[in-house]
Amino acid sequence: MSIQFLARCGAAAAFAASFLLAWQFVIGLGIGEEIALLSSSVESTRLRTFFEMHEVALRRLMTVDDAFAIAYAVAFVALGVYLLPRARVIVGIAMGLTLATAFLDLGENSLTLAAVELVNQNQTLEQKMVTTLFWLGQMKFLTIYVGGILFALPLWQEGRMGKALAALLGLFALIGVAAISIPTLDLVKVLWMFVLLVAGGVFMARARTE
């Protein structure tokens, strides 16, 4: 597989992921402020009501998020293979963490859909399931923060665009960790993800021509 083809795939996946993230944002706007419950609440009664009120929108959101997870996984793996000759161990670990993030994300989505279906069938929404959803939501971000920082190390040696992408990755981790205790930063985190994905697509597209 040529570097040009790999970079082309990585760029396309990054741009697709940015589009899918924007689509999720639009769906979230339709749901309203209660969308924050997905990542912040462990109250089964409150979440049950939320799932009942927004069943259709949540199914749509999980579908788009599944596609998003696949797209960003492909983008990061392509980036990792491109950077692998520069720092094999660091990039290998970063790729592993990225894939772990995607699987955690897909697992969270599957469990969310299961919870929605339980509520739809008037079954009990157990506290263990709600707590697991919260844990998955936290871990998917924590793993990508570490993976992003590791990717930033070899990227720093890739010229101006590489340095810019490395800085975006580092700041993404900083904003994300800060958002754990400052919920108002959640919107900034989402917007930063969008900018990061577009920048990653541009980086890979330019790498294709080198």
C-alpha positions in Angstrom: 0.0 0.0 0.0 1.5 3.3 -1.1 1.8 6.3 1.3 -0.2 8.4 -1.2 -3.2 6.0 -1.1 -2.9 5.8 2.7 -2.8 9.5 3.1 -5.8 9.9 0.7 -7.8 7.4 2.8 -6.8 9.2 6.1 -7.8 12.6 4.7 -11.1 11.3 3.5 -11.8 9.6 6.8 -10.9 12.7 8.8 -13.2 15.0 6.7 -16.0 12.4 6.9 -15.6 12.3 10.7 -15.8 16.1 10.9 -19.0 16.0 8.9 -20.5 13.3 11.1 -19.5 15.3 14.2 -21.3 18.3 12.8 -24.3 16.1 12.1 -24.3 14.9 15.7 -24.2 18.5 16.9 -27.3 19.3 14.8 -29.1 16.3 16.3 -28.0 17.4 19.8 -29.4 20.9 19.2 -32.8 19.3 18.4 -32.7 17.3 21.6 -31.8 20.4 23.6 -29.9 21.0 26.8 -30.9 17.6 28.1 -28.4 16.0 25.8 -25.8 16.6 28.5 -27.5 13.9 30.6 -25.8 11.3 28.4 -22.4 12.2 29.7 -23.2 13.6 33.1 -26.0 11.7 34.8 -26.1 8.4 36.7 -29.7 8.8 37.8 -31.7 5.9 36.3 -35.1 7.6 36.8 -34.0 10.8 35.1 -32.3 9.0 32.2 -35.4 6.8 31.8 -37.6 9.9 31.2 -34.9 11.3 28.9 -34.9 8.0 26.8 -38.7 8.0 26.6 -38.9 11.6 25.4 -36.1 11.4 22.8 -36.2 7.8 21.6 -36.1 8.5 17.8 -33.5 11.3 18.1 -31.3 9.1 20.2 -31.4 6.2 17.8 -30.4 8.6 15.0 -27.7 10.1 17.2 -26.2 6.6 18.0 -26.3 5.6 14.3 -24.3 8.7 13.3 -21.9 8.3 16.2 -21.2 4.7 15.2 -20.2 6.0 11.7 -18.2 8.8 13.4 -16.2 6.3 15.5 -15.4 4.2 12.5 -14.3 7.3 10.5 -12.0 8.7 13.2 -10.5 5.3 13.8 -9.6 4.9 10.2 -8.2 8.5 10.1 -6.0 8.0 13.2 -4.8 4.6 12.0 -3.8 6.1 8.7 -2.0 8.9 10.5 -0.3 6.3 12.7 0.9 4.2 9.8 2.2 7.4 8.1 4.1 8.4 11.3 5.2 4.8 12.3 8.7 5.1 10.8 9.4 8.2 12.9 8.7 6.6 16.3 7.5 3.0 16.2 6.8 2.4 19.9 5.1 5.7 20.7 3.0 5.7 17.5 2.1 2.0 18.0 0.8 2.7 21.5 -1.1 5.8 20.2 -2.7 3.7 17.5 -3.8 1.1 20.1 -5.3 3.8 22.3 -7.2 5.3 19.3 -8.6 1.9 18.5 -9.5 1.4 22.2 -11.3 4.7 22.0 -13.3 3.7 19.0 -14.3 0.4 20.6 -15.3 2.1 23.8 -17.4 4.6 21.8 -19.1 1.8 19.8 -19.7 -0.1 23.1 -21.2 3.0 24.7 -23.5 3.5 21.7 -24.6 -0.1 21.7 -25.4 0.0 25.4 -27.3 3.3 25.0 -29.4 1.7 22.3 -30.0 -1.3 24.6 -31.1 1.1 27.3 -33.5 3.0 25.0 -35.0 -0.3 23.9 -35.4 -1.5 27.5 -37.3 1.7 28.3 -39.3 1.4 25.0 -40.4 -2.1 26.1 -41.2 -0.9 29.6 -38.4 -2.9 31.2 -36.3 -2.0 34.2 -33.4 0.3 33.5 -30.9 -1.0 36.0 -28.4 1.2 37.9 -25.5 -1.0 36.8 -26.2 -0.3 33.2 -26.5 3.5 33.8 -23.2 3.5 35.7 -21.5 1.5 32.9 -22.7 4.0 30.4 -21.1 6.8 32.4 -17.9 4.9 32.7 -17.7 4.2 29.0 -18.3 7.8 28.3 -15.5 8.9 30.5 -13.0 6.3 29.4 -13.4 6.9 25.6 -12.2 10.4 26.1 -9.4 9.7 28.5 -7.9 7.1 26.2 -8.0 9.5 23.2 -6.4 12.2 25.3 -3.4 10.0 26.0 -3.3 8.7 22.4 -3.5 12.3 21.0 -0.6 13.5 23.1 1.5 10.5 22.0 0.6 11.3 18.3 1.7 14.9 18.9 5.3 13.9 19.8 6.3 12.7 16.3 3.9 15.2 14.6 6.0 18.1 16.1 8.8 17.1 13.7 6.5 17.3 10.6 6.9 20.9 9.7 4.5 23.8 10.4 1.3 21.8 9.7 2.6 19.0 11.9 3.4 21.4 14.7 -0.1 23.0 14.4 -1.8 19.6 14.5 0.4 18.5 17.5 -0.6 21.7 19.3 -4.3 21.1 18.6 -4.0 17.5 19.9 -2.3 18.7 23.1 -4.8 21.5 23.7 -7.7 19.0 23.1 -6.4 16.9 25.9 -6.1 19.9 28.2 -9.6 21.2 27.4 -11.1 17.8 27.8 -9.6 17.1 31.2 -10.6 20.6 32.3 -14.1 20.0 31.1 -14.5 17.1 33.7 -14.8 19.8 36.4 -15.9 22.7 34.2 -18.9 21.5 32.3 -19.2 24.7 30.3 -16.1 23.6 28.4 -18.0 20.7 26.9 -19.1 22.8 23.9 -15.5 24.1 23.4 -14.3 20.4 23.5 -16.8 19.5 20.7 -15.8 22.5 18.6 -12.1 21.7 19.1 -12.7 18.2 18.0 -14.2 19.5 14.7 -11.2 21.8 14.1 -8.8 19.0 15.0 -10.4 16.6 12.5 -10.4 19.2 9.7 -6.8 20.0 10.5 -5.9 16.3 10.4 -7.6 15.9 7.1 -5.6 18.8 5.7 -2.4 17.4 7.1 -3.0 14.0 5.5 -4.1 15.6 2.2 -0.9 17.6 2.0 1.1 14.5 3.0 -0.3 12.8 0.0 1.4 15.3 -2.3 4.8 15.1 -0.7 
